Amino acid sequence: MAMFGGKKKEAFSYDVVREGEEVILKIDCEDYFRLPSIEDDPVTMAKVFDMLNEVKNVTKIVFSQKRNYEYDYSQVVLLQEVASLYNQLIKRKDIISYAAFVSDPSCTKCIPGWYAEVRHIVSDLLRSDPFGAYVEIRRILRREKVKEGAAVDERCIKCGKKIISVMEYIINLFEKTKLITIAKPHLSGYKLGDRETYRRIFRPTIKPDFMFTKLMAAYPSEGEELDTYSVGDTEVTIFSVPETVQYLYHIVPPEFRLSEEEYEILDTARKVMAEHKPKKSEFVNPERMRQVFSNVGTDLIEELITHKGVRISSKNVDKLTGILVRYTVGFGLIEVLLQDEKVQDITINSPMGNIPIFLVHQDYTDCKTNIIPTESESESWASKLRMISGRPLDEANPILDTELTIPGASARTSTITNPLSPNGLAFSFRRHRDKPWTLPLFIHNKMINSLAAGVLSFLIDGTRTFFICGTRGSGKSSFLSGCMLEIMRKYRLITIEDTLELPFMAFKSLGFNMLQMKVASALAHESNEFTATEGIRSTLRLGDSSLFVGEVRSKEAVALFEAMRVGAGSNVVGGTFHADSPYGVFDRCVNAIGIPPPSFKALDCCVIANPIRSADGLHMARRVTQITEVRKNWMKDPQDEGGFVDLLKYDSRTDQLEPSKDLINGDSEILKSIAGNVKEWAGNWDAVWDNVLLRAKLKETLVKFSEKSKMPDILEAPFVIKSNDEFHKICDSVKEESGSLDSKRIFFEWNEWLKKEFKKKSIDNA
């Protein structure tokens, strides 16, 4: 960065700063008594025109006054043209001078009035209100044309033509500027001093001094408000914006609604806190570190309040402390976005400073935000993610995958840098749901239907091996966690992940016997962490357990298929896998990773999840599109030899999974294999199908109860697990009493239990 120029630090003193290709005009307005707003304040606008005539090639204008007000290149260009116009007119003595208006020396009675009027417009009004100057010149032209038509004296006609010629010349210069071209449709009936049209055109990004991230605070002038809600103290508004199919996700966080006293206290506190740089060891326990910084921050803010003699409520002290922590050891406005339960993915592209953050919203899919991160902010995030993960991020290791936990949210993060990203740092954050997903929730959201849930429940209780497959963003990890909840809590679960996405703490709090293992990233070049292969093989020595691998990417698949074969049907083994079809799974496993074809037969089932887009391309929905069993009677290629048999397949006409003829007719080797181990089902497909339908009916009934009663919490993990437990207990009781798994009786008793639970919940809620 190079700095040059500069004047005495007073209101509207400035520095010219070079950052790469940017030439930034930084204007100090700390001592200016009004907000330094080009669109609202004529004095500020006039000062800017003077500066632009002194400093050439400016690409960005930044006013500093508690908050920074930044105007980007597209707005600066509009101002530069008008500054150039002013400079041109003021120097044209043949146009703007007393002598220029004299056409006949024998009569000059109108000249002083004309000259004073035009001189005022060009010298003063043009700098503070160019729209007013343009409109006033047009009004003079209109007036003089009327007078010309009524003039009798030849001298008046001659002078009238001279003034009309000058006005037309000036108007022509005005209309060559982009600013006047843009504003013209809005200037009918324009009143001097009205700044509304300027507000349509000039929109600064605003950030407090203590922040690096910039915010487009103003609402889009022609945007249509689609939705509004609050996330804590942050206002969220979704807009549809003309000329784009992308929605605008607009936030106004609490740090943009503070009083000047609060801004001053917060900025001072940040400068003090910045003296303490958190060590790498402190990031080992981010929650503890936040608590320490929060305690120190509260004490510091209270001390500053006392010192400055201002009155701030204890509630606002807590708010200031939260903001302070967010901008010292936290991740700034990224945390505000992650705390919105409706946000699913956040992407931040390079280069920083000009491109807004983008996100995927639960209800509005892809959105642009009004947040623009800066280079210094991105460097801060990268440093913190390095310390949190203990993994490198440099030219030798340009990819860093890790997990981030903040108050109220957690996310999987991916960071890339040079040379993979030649324009610098770029980030993605995938928000994890606060609670584990469940199969009834997926039914409610139409990702699967009740029959698919029944089949999966039967397969999981039958301790089969399966992959949840799909493209990125298809919901694989979420769906895997929903399937894991179908396992009875008396069995042990082990998870293996390089980036922690499966909701381990939630499972532990729900009473699961669960062990979490973290292994080295498959993309890391060197690490002191254990590899996924070592992690999987170690589980074979940890006793009887169900095994789940968060993402099967590479050579660890060899060890996983070995674990499947060793499990031999006694334990559930599952994982997520990037492929969009059963054959895609086979092709990657066998041809890319090197799994021997006979070993691939250890996989029993592929569940394919993929995003489904609407015909107009504007909407997207997550759907399971196939549940396919892998048969064992093929030799080289399951695709050619009938090794893949669909149990259910997505039908776009009905927007749901439909059962295949093979499933309906009982031609499923996997389901029959499960049945072969149960006395009541062996050789009796009707009994097997009846049990699948029973499980489907239970899930469907739970969803209908929830929707009808408007009690969404009964689809959440605590109640779903309770329901599953009750189902298993009732099955055991009915079998003990009647000697068979009577589906009608099981459903009746379970339904009676549900009614009682529903009644209790209704009383509790009342």
N, C-alpha and C positions, 0 to 999 in steps of 0.2 A: 504494500500500500504506500502511495506517495502523497504528500500533502504540500500544497503551495498556496500562494495568495494569502488572504486574511486581512482583517481590519480590527480595530479596537473592539473589544467585546462589549457591545451595547445592543439595544433592540435593533434587530435586522442586520447586525454584523454577520459576516459569513466567511466560511472557508470553502475551498474547492478541493475535493478529495477524489483521488483516482483509485478505483478498485477494479483491477483487470481492465476491461474495456469500458467500464462505467466512469462517467465524469459526473460526480455528485455535488450539487450545490447545497451545502449544509448551512442553514440559516438559524441563528440564535435568537429566539423570541422569548427568552425567560423573563425579560423585563418589559415585554409588551403587555398592555393591560387587557387586550382582547385575544381571542383564539386566532392563531395565524392560519386563516382559512381562505384560500384563493376564491372559492365559490361564495363565501359569505361576507368577506370583508374587503371593501374597495381599497383600503390603504395597503393591505397585504398584496393585493393584485398589482397595484401601482409600483410598489417596491420591487416585486418580482420582475416586472418589465424593465425597470432600470438595471437590475442585476444581469438579466439576460443580454442586455446590450453591452455590458462590461465583460461578461464571461461567455465565451463561445463554446459550442459543441456540448452543452450540458445534456445529460441523458436522464437525470433524476433530480428532483428537488425534495429536500427534507427539512421541515421546520421542527425545531426542538423547543418544547415548552411543556414540561412535566411528561407529556406524551409526545411521541414523534409522529408528524403528519407527512406522509410520503406520497409524492405524485410521480407516477412512472413515465416512461419514455413517450407512450402514446399521448399523454396529456401535456408533457413538456413541449412536444412538437407543435401543438396547437398554440401554446403561449409564445414560442419562438417566432412563429410567423407574424403574430400581432406585434411583438417587440420590434421585428424587422420593419413592419409597416410604419410603426410610430417613428422609428429612426429615419426612415426614408422621407416621410412627410415633413418632419421637423427640419430637415436639411434642404428641402426643395424651396429655395427662395423664389423661384419662378412660380410657385404654387401658393405657398403660405407666407405671404408678406403683404404689407400695405400696398406697395407698388404693383403687385400682381393683380390687385382688384381694380386698379384705375384704368379705365378704357378711354375716358375723355377728361383731360385735365381741367377743362372749363367748368365741369360740374362734379363735385366729390361729396355731395351731401349724404349719400347712402353708404359710402365706402367705410367710414369709421365703424358703423354698426355691423356691417358684414364682416369686416376684418376681426373685430373683437369677438363676434359670435363664433366664427370658424376657428380662430386662434384658440379660444377656450376649449372648443370640442377636441381639437387635435392635441393641444399641449397638456390638458388636464383630464378631460373626460375619457379620451381614448385609453389612457393608462389605467384608470380605475374602473371604467365601465365601457368596454369596447362595443357592446351591444347598444348601449345608450348613444354612443358616438355615431354608430352606423345609422341608427334610427333617426337621430337629430339631423344628420346630413341629408337623409332622404326627405325629411320634413321640410328642410330649407329648399331643396330642389323642387318639391311639390308647390311650395308657397311662391317661389320665384317664377315658376311656369304659369301659375295663375296670374301673377302680376304682369308678366310679359304679354299675355293675351289682352290685357286691359290697357296697356301703356299706349300713350299717344306721342309723347315727346321722343324724338329720335334718339336723344342721348340716353334716356331711360331704357329704351329697347336695346341699345348697344351695350350698356352696362349689365342689363339683365342677361343677355346672351353670354357675357363674360363669366358672371357668377354661376350660371347654369352649367357652362362648360367645365368650370373648376369642380363643381359638386359631382358632376357625372364622372369626372376623372377619379376623384377620391372614392366614390361608390364602387367603381370598377376595381380599384385596388382592394377595397374591403372584401368584395365578393370573390376574389381569388384566394382568400384564406379559407382553410378548412373549418376554422371555428365559426365563421359567419355562415358557411354552407350548411353546417350541422344545425346551427341555431335558427336559421331563417324560418322554418315552419312554425316556430314558437314565438316569433317577434311581432305578430299582429297585435296592435294595441299596447305595445310595450310601454311601461312607465319607468322613468328614470329612477334608479335606486332599487328596482325589483331584482333580486338575485336568484329567483326560482329557476330561471333558464340555466344559469351557471351551475346550479346544483344538479341539473340533469346531466351535465357533461363532465364536471370535475368531481371525482370521488377519490379522496386520499385513502391509503391504508393507514391505520392508526395503531400505534403500540406505545404503552407506557415505557418510561425510561428503563424500568427494571426488567423489561422483556426483550427478547430477541425476535420472537415471532411477530409478524404483522397481521393485522386484521382489517378486512374491508368492512367497516362498521355499518355503512349506509345500506339500506334495503335497495334492491334493484328497482329502478324507477317504474318500469313497465312489467315487473314480475307479478304473477298471480299467486297469492298465498294459498297453499294446499293444506298445510297442517302446521300446528304450533303446539309445543309442549315444553315442559321444564325438566331438566336433569340437575337435581340439586338446586343451586343458585343460578344455573345457566339457562338462558332462554334459547330454545331451538325453534327455528322456523324453516319450513320447506317451501321453496318457490318453484313454480314453473316459469321459465324465462323465454321470451320470444326468440326466435331464430336459432334455437338449439333444442335437442331432445333430452339434454342432460339437465337434471334438476339441480337447484342450488340448496345446499345444506348450510344455513346461515345461523351462526351462534353469536350471542352477546353474553360472554362470561362475566362474573362479578368484578373482575379486575378492570373492566371497562366502565364500571358504574360507581367508582369510588369518588369521594369528595377530594378536593385539592389537598386538604390536610392529610387525608389517608394516603394519597399518592406519595406525598412528601415523606411520611413516616415509613412507608413500605420501601421506597427507594433508598432511604438512609439505612434501613435495616438490612436490605440486600447487600449494600456495599460493605457493611460490617461483617455479615455472614460470609461474604465471598472471600474474606481473609482466611477462612478455614476451608481448605480443600480436602474433601473426604478421601481417606486412604483406601487402597484396594481391599484391605482387610475388612473395612467397615461395610463394604458392599456384599460381603458374604451373608449378612443378615440385614437386607434392606428395610424390613419392617422395624427392626430395632433402631437402625440408623435414623429412620424417619421420626420415630418417637423422640429420640434424643434431640434432633434438630427442631422438632416441634416445641419441646419444652424450652430450649434455649431461645427460639424465636418468640415465643409468648412473653418470656421475661424481658427480652430486648424491646419488643414493641411496647409493652407496658411502661418500660423505663423512658422510651422516647416520648410517649404520650404525656407522661408526668413532666419531662423536661420542657416540652413545647407548650404545656399548659392548655391542651385541647381536651374536649370531652368526647370519648368514644365508648360505646356500650361494650359490655363483655362479649356479647354475641358478635359484634363487629371485630373485636380483637381476635376471636377464634377464626373469623373469616379471613382477616389479614394474615394470620399465622398460616392458614392453609394455603393461601396464595404464595406466601414467602417460601414455604417448603417446596411447593410445586416448581418454583423457579430457581431453587438452589440445588437440592439433591434430586428433584423430580424431573419430569419430562414435559413441563409446561402445558400447552393446550392439547397435546396428545392425550394427556390424562383426562381432560374434559371430554374428549371424543370417546375414549375407552369406557368412561363411566355411563355412556348412553347404551342401554341394553339393546337398542334397535340397530346399533352399528355393528357390522359383522367384519368388515375388512377396511383397513386404512392403507393407502399407498402414497408415498412421498417420492417424487421423481427428481432427478438432477437435471440441470443445475439449480441450486437453491437460490432463493431471492426473488424469483419472477413467477414461479409456477405454484398454483394453489395445491393444497392437499386434496386428494380424492378419496372417496369412501364408498362402500357398498352398504346400503340401508335395507333393513328388513322389509319395509313397505314400499320403498321408492327405488330400489336397486342402485344403479350407479349414479353418484352425485358428485358435483364439485362443491368444495367448501369455500368459505370466505377467509380462510387462513392461509397465509403465505410464510413458510419457514425460511429463515435466513441461513447463510453458511455457518456463522458462529453457533447458531442453535443446533444445526446438524452435527457439528463437530462435538458439541457437548453431549448429545445423545449417544453418539458412537463411543465416546470415552466411557460413559456410564455402562453401556451394554458390554463393553470389553471387561470392565471390572465385575459386573454382575455374573457374567458367564465364565470368566477365567480363561476365555479363548482369545486368540489373536485376531486382529483385523488389520491387514497391511497388504502390500503388493504381492507377497508370497502367499497370503491367505486372504483373498479378496471377498470371501463370503463368511458371514457370521450368523449362525442360527442359534437362537436362545429363547428363553421365556422371560416374560416381564410380569411382575405382580405389583399392583398398586392398590391403594384403598378402593374397594368397590369393584375391582376388575382384574382380570389377568389376560395375557395375550401371548401368542407365539410371534416372535419377531424374526425378521430376516433383513440383514444389512449387506449391501455390496458397495465396493469402492474400486478405485483404480487397481489394475488396468481393465477389470471386467466392466466397470462403469466409467468410461473415459471422461465424463463430465463431473465426476465426484461422487459423493455419498448418495445413496438412495435407500429407502426403507420400505418395509411392509409390516403391518401389524395385523394379525388375525385374532380377533377378540374371542375368548372362550365364554360360553354361556355360564352365568353365575351358578346355575344348578345343572346336574347331569341331565342329559336328554333321556327320555323313556320311549318305549314303543307306542304307548297311547298318545304321547305328544306328537309323534311322527304321524300317527293316524289323523289326529286333529288337524295337523298342517298339510295333510294329503301327500306326504312323502311316500307313505305306504298305505294299504288298506288293512282292514281287520284280518282278512284271510292270510295275507302275507305275514302279519304279526303272529298269527296262529302257527303257521308253518315254521317260522324262525324260532318261536318258543319251543316247539316240538324238537327241532334240530338241536337247540342248545341244551335242553334237558337230556337229549340223547347223546350228549358229549361228542358232537361232530367237530371237524376242523373246517374253518371257513376263512375267506378273505372278503373284506369290504373293499370293493374296487371302484375306481372312477377317476375323473379328471380333477385338477386342482379346483377347490371351491365347491365340490359336489356334496360335501357334508360327510365324508368318510369317517373322520375321527369322531364326530358327534354321533354318527350312527353306530359305530363300534361301542361307544360308551353306553348307548341305549341297549344294545344286545348284552353287554356285560351285566347289566342290572337284572337280566333274566336268570342269572346263575344264583342258586340258593346260597344264602350267606354262610352256610355251614362249610362250604368249600373254600379252599385257599386260592387266591388270585395273585399272579405275578405279572407286572407290566414292565416292558423294556422300551425305552424311548431315548432318542438323542436330543430331542426338544420336548419338554414335558407339556403334553396337551391333554392327556386323559385326566379327568378330575379326581386325582388321588385323595386329596384331603376331604372332598365331599363323600367319596366311598368310605373312607375311614370313619367319618362322622356318622355314616349310616350303619355302621356296625360290621363292615366287611373285613374279613381276614385277608389283608392285602399287603403285598411287598412291592415297592416301587424301585426300579433300577434305571439309572441314567448312564448312557454310554456315549462314546465319542461320536461326533457328527461324521456322517459318511463323506462329507465334503471337506473335512479338515485334513490338511496335509500331514501334520504331525501333532500329537497330543499325548499327554500322560494319562488320559482316560482309557478305560477298557473299550474295546471295539464291541459292536453289536453281536458279532459272532461269538466272542468270548462271553458276553453276557448271556446269550441264549444257551450256550453249552453249560454254563455254570448252573442254570436253573435245573438241569437234569440231576444235579447233586443236592438240590434243596428240598427233596421230598415230593410228595404227591401234590400237584398244583395245576390249575388252569393257567395257561400262558397266553399273553397278548402282547404283540409287538406293534408299537405305535405307527411305524412306517417301514415297510419292507422295501429296501432300495437296491441292495447290491448283494455281495457275497454272503451276507448273514442269512440270506434265504436258504443256502445250503444247510446251515445249522438248524434253521427253523423247520425245514422238511424232515430233517433227522429227528427233531423233537416230536413232530407229528407222528412219525413212524414208531418211535419209542412209546408215545402215548397210546397208540393202538386202540383208540376208541374209549379209553378210560377217563380221559380229561379233555375239556374243551381247549382248543388251540386256535387263536384267531389273530388277525392283523389287518392293516390297511395297505393297499397296493395301488400304484398308479397304472391303470389300464382301463379301457372303455368297453371291453368285451371279455368273455371267458377265453376266447382264443388269444386275445391280447395278453392275458395273464400267462397262458402257456408259452407264447412266443417269447416274452421277456424272460420268464423263469428258465426255460430250456435253452433258447438260442442266444440270449444275451448274458444271462447270469451263469448258466452252466449246470442247471439241475438235471440229472439223468431222467429221461422220460418215465421210467418205472417209479422213481421217487416222487414225481409230480402226482402220482395216484394217491399219495397220502392226503392230498387236499380233497375234501368232500364236497365243498359248495363254494360258489362265487356269487356274491351279492353285488350287482352293478348299480351304482348310483351316479346319475349324470344330471346336469342342469338342462331343463327343457325351456326353450324360448318360444314366445308367442310369434304368430305369423308376421306381425308388424316389427318384430325385433326389439320392442321397447320393454318387454316384461320377461322375467325369468322365474322359474320355479324349480325347486329341487325335487327330484323324483327318483325312487328306486325303479330301474327300468327292466331288470332281470334278476331272478333268483334261479340259478342253474346248478344242477348237481354234476359232479365229475364222476363218471362211471369207471370201472376198473377193467373192463374187458377189451381194451385196445392195446396196441403194441407200440406204434410209432407216433401217430398223429390223432389226437382225440377228435379233431374237427372232421377228418375224413372217415374215421372209423366209428362214429356215433358215440364218442365218449362224453360229449356235452349234451345234456338233456334239460331243457327249460322246465322248471316247475311252475313259474309264473312269469309273464312278460307284459310289459307296459303297452297299453293300447291308447293312442292319442285321442281316439274318438270318445272314449269313456273317461279319459284322464285318470286311469288307475290300472293296477296290475290285474291281469286276468289269468285264471288257472289254465294250464295247458291240458290237452287231452291225456297226456301221460300221467299227470297228477290226478286228474279226476278218475281215470281208469285204474289207478293203483299201480302204474308202471314206474315206480320210483325205487331204485335199488337202495338209496340211502335211507329213506323212510322205512322200507321193509327190513333193512339191516338193523335199524334201531328197534323195530317191532320184534325181531327175532330174539332179542335179549329180555323181552317182557312176556311172561306167561300168558297174560290175557290177550296179547296182541299177535303172538306168533302165528303166522299163516292166516290171519283174519284182517284183511284190508279194511273192511267196513268198520271194525273197531278202531283201527288206526285213524281213518278219515274222520270218524265220529269224535275222536279226541282232539284232532286238529281243529275241527269246527267248534268244539267246546271252548278251546283256548281263544279262538277268534271271537266267539260270542262274548266272552268275558271282557276282552279288550274293547270291543265295540260298545258294550253296555257301559263300561267305565267312561268312555268318551261321551256317550249320549247323556249320561248322568251329569257330567261336568258342564256340557254345553247348555242343557236344559235348566240346570240350577244356577248357572253363572258362577260356578265355583272351580276356577281353573287349577287351584292348588291340588285337587285330587288326581290330576294327571302328572304331578311332579313326583320325583323319586321317592320321598318318604311314604306316600300313600300307595304308590304302585308296588313298592316292595312289600308293604303290609298286605296288599291285595294278593300278590303272588304267594306270600307265605300262607295266607288263609286258604288259597286254592290248593296248595300242596297238603295242608293239614286236613282239609275236607276230603280230598282224594283218598288219603290214608284211612280216614275214619269210615268213609263209605265202603271202601274195599274190605276193611276189617269186618264191617257189619253184614254186608251183602255178598261178599266174595267176588265182586266184580267192580269195575270202574263205570258205574251207571252215570252217564253224562247228564241225563235229565235231573237226577237227584243231586248230583254235584253242583250243577248250575243253580238249582232251587236254593240249596243251602248257602251257596256263595252269595246269591242275590239277596237273600234275607239278611245276611251279614252286612252287605253293602247298604241296605236300607237303614239298618241300625246305625252304621257308621255315619251315614249321611244325616240322619236325625241328630246325632250327637254333634256333628260339625255345624249344623244349622243353629242349634242351641248355643254353641260356643261363639259363633259369629254374631248372633243376636245380642 
